[in-house]
Amino acid sequence: MGISQQQFKQMQERLGQPRRAAGPAFEPTRRTGASAHTVILGVDPSLRGTGYGVIRVARPFPQTLVHGTVSCPAGWGHSQCLVKIVQTLRQVLERHQPSVCVIEGLFFAQNLKTALIMGEARGAALATIAESGIEIYELAPRRVKQAIVGYGAAQKFAVAKMVQRMLRLAEMPAPDAADALALALAQAQENGRYTLSAPRRL
C-alpha cells in the first residue's frame, strides 16, 4: 500500500521526536472520593438514641474529635425527637466540618412499627447530612463488627471496648456513640486498602 509525500513527512517527524520512557503497565492512580477524606462522621440512627462520632484519620492512630448520643425522653413525640436529631447533627457538621459520613445500613426488623420509626430517624439524619453537601456512605452492621472486632455477630460491649482501645479513649463510649465511632473507623479502614466491595454510596 502506498503513502503520500505528506504522510511520509509526518512519519519522519514522529520518528525524530524523543521517545517517552516506558512506564508501569498499571500506574497507581491518585485516590479520590471516600479514600481522600481525613475527617469522618459516623452516625447510628435511632429515634430515642442516635449515636454520632467524628474522627480524624492520623498516625499512629485516629483522633477522636467528638462523640455522643442524641437522647430523647420517652415522653417526647416523634417530631420533637426528629428536630433534636437534625439540630444536633447540624451543630456537629458545622463545628467539625467532616468531608464524608458513613451511616449504619438498614437491617431486617420483624416489627414493622419499629422499622418505620427507625426509618424516620434515619431519614432525618440523611436529609441533614445531605444538606451539608458531604458524601454519604452506608455500611452494614455485620460488616462494621467484622472490621472492628473480627466477628460479625459481636455484642455491643465488645464493639465499644475495641473502639475505646483503637481510639485510645480514657473511658468506654456509650453504646450508640461507640457504634457511630465504629462506623467511622470501619470507613477509615476501607479507605486504607483496595477492596472489591466498597461501601455503598447513598
Short mmCIF file of the C-alpha atoms (twelve columns), coordinates in Angstrom:
data_MODEL
# 
_entry.id   MODEL 
# 
loop_
_atom_site.group_PDB 
_atom_site.id 
_atom_site.type_symbol 
_atom_site.label_atom_id 
_atom_site.label_alt_id 
_atom_site.label_comp_id 
_atom_site.label_asym_id 
_atom_site.label_seq_id 
_atom_site.Cartn_x 
_atom_site.Cartn_y 
_atom_site.Cartn_z 
_atom_site.pdbx_PDB_model_num 
ATOM 1   C CA . MET A 1   0.000   0.000   0.000  1 
ATOM 2   C CA . GLY A 2   1.499   3.375   -0.992 1 
ATOM 3   C CA . ILE A 3   1.663   6.501   1.156  1 
ATOM 4   C CA . SER A 4   1.615   10.131  0.119  1 
ATOM 5   C CA . GLN A 5   4.547   12.505  0.473  1 
ATOM 6   C CA . GLN A 6   2.744   14.330  3.296  1 
ATOM 7   C CA . GLN A 7   2.187   11.091  5.233  1 
ATOM 8   C CA . PHE A 8   5.874   10.187  4.753  1 
ATOM 9   C CA . LYS A 9   6.889   13.594  6.173  1 
ATOM 10  C CA . GLN A 10  4.637   13.134  9.204  1 
ATOM 11  C CA . MET A 11  6.201   9.735   9.919  1 
ATOM 12  C CA . GLN A 12  9.683   11.289  9.779  1 
ATOM 13  C CA . GLU A 13  8.651   13.999  12.256 1 
ATOM 14  C CA . ARG A 14  7.257   11.412  14.698 1 
ATOM 15  C CA . LEU A 15  10.410  9.299   14.451 1 
ATOM 16  C CA . GLY A 16  12.553  12.346  15.128 1 
ATOM 17  C CA . GLN A 17  10.819  13.102  18.465 1 
ATOM 18  C CA . PRO A 18  12.441  11.809  21.679 1 
ATOM 19  C CA . ARG A 19  10.904  8.538   22.821 1 
ATOM 20  C CA . ARG A 20  8.878   8.619   26.002 1 
ATOM 21  C CA . ALA A 21  10.204  6.400   28.761 1 
ATOM 22  C CA . ALA A 22  8.150   3.278   29.309 1 
ATOM 23  C CA . GLY A 23  6.068   3.318   32.464 1 
ATOM 24  C CA . PRO A 24  4.474   0.568   34.516 1 
ATOM 25  C CA . ALA A 25  1.536   -1.240  32.974 1 
ATOM 26  C CA . PHE A 26  -0.639  -0.324  35.964 1 
ATOM 27  C CA . GLU A 27  0.250   3.033   37.457 1 
ATOM 28  C CA . PRO A 28  -1.148  3.873   40.888 1 
ATOM 29  C CA . THR A 29  -3.914  6.406   40.491 1 
ATOM 30  C CA . ARG A 30  -4.471  9.336   42.762 1 
ATOM 31  C CA . ARG A 31  -7.060  8.169   45.226 1 
ATOM 32  C CA . THR A 32  -10.166 10.293  45.332 1 
ATOM 33  C CA . GLY A 33  -13.668 10.050  46.705 1 
ATOM 34  C CA . ALA A 34  -14.084 8.376   50.096 1 
ATOM 35  C CA . SER A 35  -10.387 7.431   50.236 1 
ATOM 36  C CA . ALA A 36  -9.290  11.082  50.179 1 
ATOM 37  C CA . HIS A 37  -11.154 12.027  53.369 1 
ATOM 38  C CA . THR A 38  -9.455  12.518  56.718 1 
ATOM 39  C CA . VAL A 39  -12.359 13.739  58.893 1 
ATOM 40  C CA . ILE A 40  -15.126 11.131  59.030 1 
ATOM 41  C CA . LEU A 41  -18.565 11.317  60.645 1 
ATOM 42  C CA . GLY A 42  -20.234 8.106   61.762 1 
ATOM 43  C CA . VAL A 43  -23.975 8.028   62.515 1 
ATOM 44  C CA . ASP A 44  -26.017 5.248   64.117 1 
ATOM 45  C CA . PRO A 45  -29.614 6.498   63.728 1 
ATOM 46  C CA . SER A 46  -32.378 5.792   66.235 1 
ATOM 47  C CA . LEU A 47  -35.375 7.858   67.311 1 
ATOM 48  C CA . ARG A 48  -34.543 7.788   71.038 1 
ATOM 49  C CA . GLY A 49  -30.770 7.483   70.852 1 
ATOM 50  C CA . THR A 50  -28.931 8.486   67.666 1 
ATOM 51  C CA . GLY A 51  -25.218 7.925   68.108 1 
ATOM 52  C CA . TYR A 52  -22.644 10.113  66.375 1 
ATOM 53  C CA . GLY A 53  -18.866 10.241  66.301 1 
ATOM 54  C CA . VAL A 54  -16.266 12.192  64.363 1 
ATOM 55  C CA . ILE A 55  -12.685 11.018  63.912 1 
ATOM 56  C CA . ARG A 56  -9.650  12.395  62.114 1 
ATOM 57  C CA . VAL A 57  -7.527  9.841   60.282 1 
ATOM 58  C CA . ALA A 58  -3.989  10.258  61.626 1 
ATOM 59  C CA . ARG A 59  -0.884  8.333   62.644 1 
ATOM 60  C CA . PRO A 60  -0.120  6.420   64.776 1 
ATOM 61  C CA . PHE A 61  -3.863  6.123   65.490 1 
ATOM 62  C CA . PRO A 62  -7.059  8.022   64.588 1 
ATOM 63  C CA . GLN A 63  -8.006  11.011  66.733 1 
ATOM 64  C CA . THR A 64  -11.474 11.392  68.247 1 
ATOM 65  C CA . LEU A 65  -12.906 14.868  67.665 1 
ATOM 66  C CA . VAL A 66  -16.312 14.319  69.258 1 
ATOM 67  C CA . HIS A 67  -18.779 11.587  70.105 1 
ATOM 68  C CA . GLY A 68  -22.151 11.465  71.790 1 
ATOM 69  C CA . THR A 69  -25.784 10.405  71.704 1 
ATOM 70  C CA . VAL A 70  -28.877 12.394  70.749 1 
ATOM 71  C CA . SER A 71  -31.028 11.200  73.627 1 
ATOM 72  C CA . CYS A 72  -34.778 11.832  73.588 1 
ATOM 73  C CA . PRO A 73  -37.034 11.059  76.576 1 
ATOM 74  C CA . ALA A 74  -39.800 8.502   76.132 1 
ATOM 75  C CA . GLY A 75  -42.431 11.211  76.628 1 
ATOM 76  C CA . TRP A 76  -41.296 13.200  73.595 1 
ATOM 77  C CA . GLY A 77  -43.286 12.960  70.386 1 
ATOM 78  C CA . HIS A 78  -41.659 11.702  67.210 1 
ATOM 79  C CA . SER A 79  -41.497 15.137  65.625 1 
ATOM 80  C CA . GLN A 80  -39.742 16.572  68.687 1 
ATOM 81  C CA . CYS A 81  -37.126 13.797  68.549 1 
ATOM 82  C CA . LEU A 82  -36.544 14.323  64.840 1 
ATOM 83  C CA . VAL A 83  -35.979 18.050  65.365 1 
ATOM 84  C CA . LYS A 84  -33.359 17.334  68.044 1 
ATOM 85  C CA . ILE A 85  -31.574 14.868  65.737 1 
ATOM 86  C CA . VAL A 86  -31.474 17.490  62.979 1 
ATOM 87  C CA . GLN A 87  -30.291 20.290  65.277 1 
ATOM 88  C CA . THR A 88  -27.551 18.205  66.898 1 
ATOM 89  C CA . LEU A 89  -26.173 16.863  63.633 1 
ATOM 90  C CA . ARG A 90  -26.150 20.364  62.132 1 
ATOM 91  C CA . GLN A 91  -24.050 21.572  65.065 1 
ATOM 92  C CA . VAL A 92  -21.632 18.652  64.692 1 
ATOM 93  C CA . LEU A 93  -21.306 19.249  60.939 1 
ATOM 94  C CA . GLU A 94  -20.719 22.961  61.378 1 
ATOM 95  C CA . ARG A 95  -18.168 22.591  64.173 1 
ATOM 96  C CA . HIS A 96  -16.062 19.720  62.824 1 
ATOM 97  C CA . GLN A 97  -16.521 20.028  59.041 1 
ATOM 98  C CA . PRO A 98  -16.335 16.309  58.095 1 
ATOM 99  C CA . SER A 99  -15.968 15.618  54.392 1 
ATOM 100 C CA . VAL A 100 -17.646 12.222  54.454 1 
ATOM 101 C CA . CYS A 101 -20.295 10.458  56.517 1 
ATOM 102 C CA . VAL A 102 -20.893 6.754   56.982 1 
ATOM 103 C CA . ILE A 103 -24.277 5.671   58.308 1 
ATOM 104 C CA . GLU A 104 -25.400 2.266   59.521 1 
ATOM 105 C CA . GLY A 105 -27.141 0.281   56.817 1 
ATOM 106 C CA . LEU A 106 -30.695 -0.952  57.081 1 
ATOM 107 C CA . PHE A 107 -31.260 -4.253  58.805 1 
ATOM 108 C CA . PHE A 108 -34.184 -6.660  58.825 1 
ATOM 109 C CA . ALA A 109 -36.737 -5.816  61.525 1 
ATOM 110 C CA . GLN A 110 -39.512 -8.263  62.367 1 
ATOM 111 C CA . ASN A 111 -41.571 -5.465  63.909 1 
ATOM 112 C CA . LEU A 112 -42.922 -3.223  61.135 1 
ATOM 113 C CA . LYS A 113 -43.648 -0.364  63.567 1 
ATOM 114 C CA . THR A 114 -40.055 -0.410  64.807 1 
ATOM 115 C CA . ALA A 115 -38.777 -0.396  61.228 1 
ATOM 116 C CA . LEU A 116 -40.920 2.650   60.382 1 
ATOM 117 C CA . ILE A 117 -39.711 4.549   63.454 1 
ATOM 118 C CA . MET A 118 -36.108 3.730   62.624 1 
ATOM 119 C CA . GLY A 119 -36.749 4.917   59.083 1 
ATOM 120 C CA . GLU A 120 -37.953 8.282   60.382 1 
ATOM 121 C CA . ALA A 121 -34.763 8.847   62.378 1 
ATOM 122 C CA . ARG A 122 -32.589 7.649   59.525 1 
ATOM 123 C CA . GLY A 123 -34.399 9.922   57.060 1 
ATOM 124 C CA . ALA A 124 -33.948 12.959  59.309 1 
ATOM 125 C CA . ALA A 125 -30.234 12.214  59.694 1 
ATOM 126 C CA . LEU A 126 -29.692 11.590  55.978 1 
ATOM 127 C CA . ALA A 127 -31.509 14.780  54.944 1 
ATOM 128 C CA . THR A 128 -29.479 16.872  57.385 1 
ATOM 129 C CA . ILE A 129 -26.152 15.409  56.287 1 
ATOM 130 C CA . ALA A 130 -27.017 15.601  52.596 1 
ATOM 131 C CA . GLU A 131 -27.960 19.255  53.096 1 
ATOM 132 C CA . SER A 132 -24.335 19.975  54.050 1 
ATOM 133 C CA . GLY A 133 -23.156 18.602  50.718 1 
ATOM 134 C CA . ILE A 134 -20.773 15.923  52.019 1 
ATOM 135 C CA . GLU A 135 -20.562 12.385  50.663 1 
ATOM 136 C CA . ILE A 136 -22.603 9.711   52.450 1 
ATOM 137 C CA . TYR A 137 -21.801 6.005   52.512 1 
ATOM 138 C CA . GLU A 138 -23.585 3.044   54.066 1 
ATOM 139 C CA . LEU A 139 -22.078 0.078   55.903 1 
ATOM 140 C CA . ALA A 140 -23.972 -2.982  57.109 1 
ATOM 141 C CA . PRO A 141 -23.816 -3.642  60.888 1 
ATOM 142 C CA . ARG A 142 -22.207 -7.073  60.451 1 
ATOM 143 C CA . ARG A 143 -19.533 -5.626  58.211 1 
ATOM 144 C CA . VAL A 144 -18.685 -2.955  60.780 1 
ATOM 145 C CA . LYS A 145 -18.412 -5.538  63.563 1 
ATOM 146 C CA . GLN A 146 -16.246 -7.719  61.346 1 
ATOM 147 C CA . ALA A 147 -13.933 -4.772  60.638 1 
ATOM 148 C CA . ILE A 148 -13.642 -3.676  64.283 1 
ATOM 149 C CA . VAL A 149 -13.898 -6.864  66.329 1 
ATOM 150 C CA . GLY A 150 -13.243 -9.528  63.702 1 
ATOM 151 C CA . TYR A 151 -16.616 -11.190 64.302 1 
ATOM 152 C CA . GLY A 152 -19.809 -10.166 62.503 1 
ATOM 153 C CA . ALA A 153 -22.128 -11.092 65.387 1 
ATOM 154 C CA . ALA A 154 -20.159 -9.357  68.146 1 
ATOM 155 C CA . GLN A 155 -22.067 -7.836  71.054 1 
ATOM 156 C CA . LYS A 156 -22.281 -4.070  71.652 1 
ATOM 157 C CA . PHE A 157 -19.949 -4.271  74.657 1 
ATOM 158 C CA . ALA A 158 -17.227 -5.935  72.594 1 
ATOM 159 C CA . VAL A 159 -17.562 -3.253  69.890 1 
ATOM 160 C CA . ALA A 160 -17.413 -0.426  72.452 1 
ATOM 161 C CA . LYS A 161 -14.369 -1.963  74.160 1 
ATOM 162 C CA . MET A 162 -12.487 -2.326  70.877 1 
ATOM 163 C CA . VAL A 163 -13.412 1.228   69.821 1 
ATOM 164 C CA . GLN A 164 -12.043 2.513   73.142 1 
ATOM 165 C CA . ARG A 165 -8.807  0.623   72.536 1 
ATOM 166 C CA . MET A 166 -8.408  1.691   68.896 1 
ATOM 167 C CA . LEU A 167 -9.013  5.380   69.681 1 
ATOM 168 C CA . ARG A 168 -7.077  5.384   72.977 1 
ATOM 169 C CA . LEU A 169 -10.093 6.746   74.852 1 
ATOM 170 C CA . ALA A 170 -9.867  7.160   78.614 1 
ATOM 171 C CA . GLU A 171 -13.386 5.777   79.072 1 
ATOM 172 C CA . MET A 172 -15.536 3.382   77.094 1 
ATOM 173 C CA . PRO A 173 -18.039 5.364   74.985 1 
ATOM 174 C CA . ALA A 174 -21.789 4.905   75.395 1 
ATOM 175 C CA . PRO A 175 -23.211 2.075   73.238 1 
ATOM 176 C CA . ASP A 176 -24.793 4.221   70.487 1 
ATOM 177 C CA . ALA A 177 -21.819 6.585   70.314 1 
ATOM 178 C CA . ALA A 178 -19.487 3.572   70.198 1 
ATOM 179 C CA . ASP A 179 -21.414 2.170   67.229 1 
ATOM 180 C CA . ALA A 180 -21.087 5.523   65.441 1 
ATOM 181 C CA . LEU A 181 -17.326 5.650   66.111 1 
ATOM 182 C CA . ALA A 182 -17.060 2.044   64.903 1 
ATOM 183 C CA . LEU A 183 -18.713 3.095   61.630 1 
ATOM 184 C CA . ALA A 184 -16.181 5.905   61.190 1 
ATOM 185 C CA . LEU A 185 -13.276 3.564   61.991 1 
ATOM 186 C CA . ALA A 186 -14.565 0.947   59.568 1 
ATOM 187 C CA . GLN A 187 -14.797 3.591   56.853 1 
ATOM 188 C CA . ALA A 188 -11.220 4.659   57.603 1 
ATOM 189 C CA . GLN A 189 -10.116 1.030   57.202 1 
ATOM 190 C CA . GLU A 190 -11.930 0.811   53.860 1 
ATOM 191 C CA . ASN A 191 -10.087 3.959   52.753 1 
ATOM 192 C CA . GLY A 192 -6.719  2.440   53.565 1 
ATOM 193 C CA . ARG A 193 -6.944  -0.618  51.362 1 
ATOM 194 C CA . TYR A 194 -8.161  -1.687  47.952 1 
ATOM 195 C CA . THR A 195 -11.429 -3.574  48.162 1 
ATOM 196 C CA . LEU A 196 -13.770 -5.215  45.702 1 
ATOM 197 C CA . SER A 197 -16.787 -4.485  47.896 1 
ATOM 198 C CA . ALA A 198 -16.611 -0.758  48.552 1 
ATOM 199 C CA . PRO A 199 -19.139 0.883   50.873 1 
ATOM 200 C CA . ARG A 200 -22.350 1.776   49.099 1 
ATOM 201 C CA . ARG A 201 -22.710 5.492   48.410 1 
ATOM 202 C CA . LEU A 202 -26.124 6.992   49.156 1 
# 
